[in-house]
Amino acid sequence: QVQLVQSGAEVKKPGASVKVSCKASGYTFSSHYMHWVRQAPGQGLEWMGIINPSSGNTNYAQKFQGTVTMTRDTSTSTVYMELGSLRSEDTAVYYCARRSAITRNFDHWGQGTLVTVSS
Amino acid sequence: QSALTQPASVSGSPGQSITISCTGSSSDVGGYNYVSWYQQHPGKAPKLMIYDVSNRPSGVSNRFSGSKSGNTASLTISGLQAEDEADYYCSSYTSSNTYVFGTGTKVTVL
């Protein structure tokens, strides 16, 4: 079965960077794009960007351009999301979510990674 | 890209039907049939309930249905059950080759 397993919670200081991983299993890694979505405490879902695991090509939401970098390691079926210049407003749960192979949705989700930014 | 507009809350009694709206623009909801809906229970990851406006993934109850008219999509839950109490989010693909979520709706079963 499809599984997306994310790395553990992180606590970072303002101005630092964080790198969250998402290890995929149960399907052909290169056949499905991967999204990153975040959710601040008590708030809604916010789309951050998407990566093509086959080519490494990315597309980021305008809000995150210049601060987010999404990469992948095909040898371990893992995608990464690195967010820099952290501010308190970046405190959120970060999710990876697989895109369906045939249409544009988020068909499987990781368990989420809480990133706390605090001095 | 502004979030799609959803009502903050919707409630209903067990067995009733409720509908959640999701309003966007011709650049997202109105321009593509790539509207999907997600259910999120507290402390859990979202779960796909409807994709491509009106399709249900395998395993999702047929009490959930979706539709779209113009720039507004809708999710209907029929035969409301206690387990349906959760937050619901719509999402759409956009003309900028990006994605946008709705503001979210809290469903309460009275």
Interface residues (C-beta under 8 A of the other chain):
Chain A: H35 V37 G44 L45 E46 W47 I50 N59 A61 Q62 Y95 A97 S100 T103 R104 N105 F106 D107 H108 W109 G110 Q111 G112
Chain B: Q1 A3 Y32 Y34 S36 Y38 A45 P46 K47 L48 Y51 D52 P57 Y89 S91 Y93 N97 T98 Y99 V100 F101 G102 T103 G104
